[in-house]
Amino acid sequence: MTNQSTHSEFYHALTIDSNMCTGCTNCMRVCPTEAIRIRQGKAVLNKNKCVDCGECCRVCPVKAIYIKHDDFSEILKYRYRIALVPAVFIGQFSQQIRVSEIYACMKELGFTHIYEVEHGVGLVTEAYRNYMEQQAPKTYISPFCPAVVRLIQVRFPSLIPNIIHIKVPLDFAAYTIIGRLCAAGIKREEIGVFYLTPCAAKIASVKSPVEGEKSEIAGVINMDIMYNKVRQILINKPAAVDPINHTLRGIDVLYGLSGGEAMHYAGRCFAIDGMKNVIEFLEQLENDKIQDVDFIELRACDQSCAGGVLTSANRFLAIERLKNRAKHIDTLNKTRSLPSPCVNKQFLESLKSNIDIPEIKPRNMLPIGNNMQESMALLEQMKQLEASLPGVHCGLCGAPTCHAFAEDVVLGMAETNDCVFNIRQDPKTMAADSEIWGIDKYFEL
């Protein structure tokens, strides 16, 4: 995989294997942005609409939809190989397995340094507070979940100004560990930072950041693959090793869980997870049905990153483990003096200049017409066509809803006769269909 796509297009980690696809329509029905169609009995992805939430991958019964990642051998290209580990990865393992044992397995696999993403939480929360204080009062939306940011770009562009234009803990952690190693005299080109991801959206955010800049992260490895690799080595119980540092607080460990971000801010805050819930909330926010909110944490996955499509453990068990780990860390911190991060002032200044997201642009997911007049005419045609359709959203036309089918017809990607209700059939077939749909529904067209 290339590390960077152009700013004019989305990079997508989701891939459909047409040889395996059976055209069952499960993926088409769960897609929150109606990005999937069935054509010639196979699922087809509309890349302009897809936000890489991974819901399609989750429901595919034959695993025809999978998530691309970098080959693990890519880490060997670097002399210093850093694993950026989110806390939720630790939550995949039984509490009987020590964190240091997990680190030891990762070092045996080839990583030279282990650094947990949540080490950047303190810097992030401070940066977000400063940003909100300097801007005009409004409802602020966290940029933490890249699937949500892309959703806003394609479905709720009017809410883009509400997104906090500051990078997320993943970026802060990458800058920090690279800065520390470079300050120790290591050349930047010798450092490769690899992130263990619980979802497809974070792969896409590394390969194609919303701000269009190149990520400091060299590669992304799917969390389920790394989990299986570590599990295999755990059988031999390698010697435990210490992490690169351990200045984590309990509250940092919980940051990737639902509510873990909102708890850092005062005022009226909401924490919402699950793509369906996120869309419903954003619709009401956009229509001014929800007002006077200070901060919104939105996560595409149920229970946030613990429910990511690339996780292996039951999300509720993972949450329990992380909460227990947070309590344990807080207990330890009461009995020891935490070391100060070894970052010089010059690095801190350079970090400040790299944390802003300069621009988040809306994405045109439905390019209709070449000018305003033509677009308005096509939209009116679409509206009239949709009004003539039965509204049963049966999916037999290869589109998830009658609205989506009307879009496809106007865009020249479908014919009106692709709708079964528009086909004039022989009396026997019509009688059979009327038993399913009802005689009034069948003949109303």
C-alpha positions, -999 to +999 in steps of 0.1 A: +000+000+000+012+035-007+016+057+023-003+087+009-031+093-016-039+126-032-060+151-013-087+150-040-096+114-032-103+091-003-080+062+004-101+032+013-089+002+034-121-018+026-118-041-003-145-064-019-134-097-033-159-102-062-149-139-065-161-146-030-191-122-030-225-139-032-246-108-036-265-114-004-271-076+001-262-077+039-235-051+033-257-029+012-284-028+039-261-018+068-240+008+050-248+042+067-239+063+036-256+040+009-222+034-006-228-002-018-248-015-047-254-049-061-244-052-098-243-084-117-248-103-085-218-087-068-213-059-042-198-028-057-184+001-036-190+038-044-157+053-032-171+088-030-196+078-004-177+052+016-164+064+050-145+032+059-167+025+090-163-012+084-200-021+091-201-040+057-171-061+067-187-069+100-218-084+085-204-102+054-212-139+059-185-152+035-157-127+044-157-113+009-151-078+023-118-075+040-095-047+053-061-041+037-031-034+058+006-031+054+026-063+052+042-071+085+076-074+069+076-037+062+089-031+097+122-047+088+130-018+065+138+003+095+166+001+121+143+014+148+109-001+147+083+015+169+049-001+176+022+025+184-001+005+206-036+017+216-048+007+251-076-013+236-051-038+222-040-046+258-077-051+265-079-080+240-059-102+264-069-119+296-060-101+328-038-130+337-014-119+310+008-091+321+012-060+299+050-065+300+045-100+286+026-086+257+054-061+250+079-089+252+061-108+225+060-078+203+097-073+207+103-109+198+083-103+166+108-075+156+098-042+172+126-023+190+103+001+209+067-001+222+049+032+228+012+034+239-009+059+219-025+072+251+007+089+262-005+117+240-038+122+257-026+149+281-012+171+253-043+165+232-069+175+259-049+207+267-046+215+229-084+210+225-092+232+255-070+260+241-086+257+207-121+259+220-112+289+242-098+308+213-127+301+189-162+316+189-186+297+212-202+268+194-209+231+196-175+214+192-171+179+176-141+158+184-120+147+154-110+114+172-130+090+150-119+093+113-151+075+102-171+102+118-150+130+103-155+114+068-192+110+075-195+147+082-175+155+051-199+135+028-233+139+046-231+168+070-207+194+054-224+223+072-210+209+104-174+208+093-167+242+111-178+225+143-150+199+141-120+207+163-091+213+139-065+197+161-049+163+155-057+133+176-037+113+202-023+089+175-006+119+158+006+134+191+021+100+201+039+096+168+054+131+169+065+125+205+083+092+201+099+103+169+110+136+185+125+117+215+145+093+193+157+121+170+168+141+201+188+110+212+208+113+179+189+088+158+183+097+121+147+102+111+150+079+081+160+050+104+127+053+124+096+034+113+064+040+133+037+013+129+002+016+144-020-013+155-054-004+143-088-016+156-107-004+125-105+004+088-111+041+092-078+047+111-059+029+083-076+054+059-068+083+081-031+074+081-029+068+044-051+098+035-053+124+063-081+149+060-057+177+059-039+162+029-005+161+046+018+131+048+014+111+080+045+105+103+033+069+106+051+045+082+025+017+083-006+002+098-011-033+110-045-048+117-051-055+154-065-090+149-034-101+130-011-087+157-033-103+184-029-138+168+009-133+164+013-124+201-010-152+212+012-177+194+044-165+211+027-163+245+026-201+245+063-200+251+061-173+278+090-150+268+107-128+294+087-097+303+101-063+293+093-028+303+076-003+280+095+028+267+080+048+296+050+045+319+036+079+326+001+068+318-028+078+340-059+057+345-080+083+327-056+080+297-062+043+294-100+049+291-097+076+264-105+052+235-137+039+252-171+055+249-172+085+272-134+084+277-130+117+258-160+136+270-151+132+306-122+156+301-143+186+294-167+208+314-201+220+303-228+200+284-210+171+268-223+140+250-206+107+242-224+088+214-213+055+198-226+034+170-229+048+135-267+047+135-268+068+167-242+091+154-261+098+122-293+104+141-276+129+165-259+147+137-292+151+118-308+167+148-278+189+154-278+200+118-315+208+119-310+228+152-332+204+171-302+200+195-287+232+209-266+245+237-241+216+236-205+223+244-186+192+233-196+160+214-176+128+213-188+107+184-175+071+177-186+050+147-183+017+165-205+004+193-186+009+226-161+029+206-127+013+198-134-017+220-160-026+194-138-020+163-142-045+135-105-056+138-107-064+175-107-100+187-121-100+222-157-094+232-160-056+236-176-057+270-149-079+284-123-056+269-139-026+285-139-044+319-102-052+315-093-017+306-112-003+335-094-027+359-061-017+343-069+020+348-076+014+385-044-005+389-024+023+372-040+049+394-031+028+425+005+025+414+007+062+406-002+070+442+029+052+454+055+065+430+068+097+415+060+098+378+090+108+356+088+138+334+087+131+297+121+134+282+111+160+256+132+192+252+116+227+248+127+229+211+107+197+204+076+210+222+077+241+200+080+220+169+051+199+181+028+229+185+034+239+148+024+204+136-008+198+155-033+220+136-055+206+109-054+235+085-085+225+065-113+199+063-131+200+030-165+187+022-167+157-002-191+157-031-206+122-028-232+128-055-219+148-084-250+157-103-248+180-134-222+203-147-237+235-134-263+248-109-292+249-134-285+213-147-281+200-111-315+215-100-332+200-130-317+165-122-326+168-085-362+176-094-362+146-118-349+124-090-375+137-066-403+129-090-390+095-097-387+086-061-423+098-055-434+073-082-416+043-065-434+020-040-412+030-010-408-006+002-370-005+000-369-042-010-333-040-024-342-061-055-331-033-078-295-035-063-299-003-043-306-001-006-336+023-008-360+037-033-342+071-028-309+055-037-324+038-067-338+071-080-302+086-076-288+057-097-314+061-125-307+099-128-270+093-128-274+067-155-263+038-134-297+020-134-328+017-155-364+024-142-373-012-152-347-025-127-375-019-101-396-051-100-427-030-095-422-014-129-421-047-148-453-058-165-455-095-158-479-123-168-510-128-147-497-158-128-466-140-117-486-109-108-509-129-087-480-145-068-464-112-062-496-096-050-497-122-022-464-109-010-467-071-015-505-067-014-526-060-045-529-023-038-491-018-035-485-039-067-509-020-089-504+016-075-478+022-102 
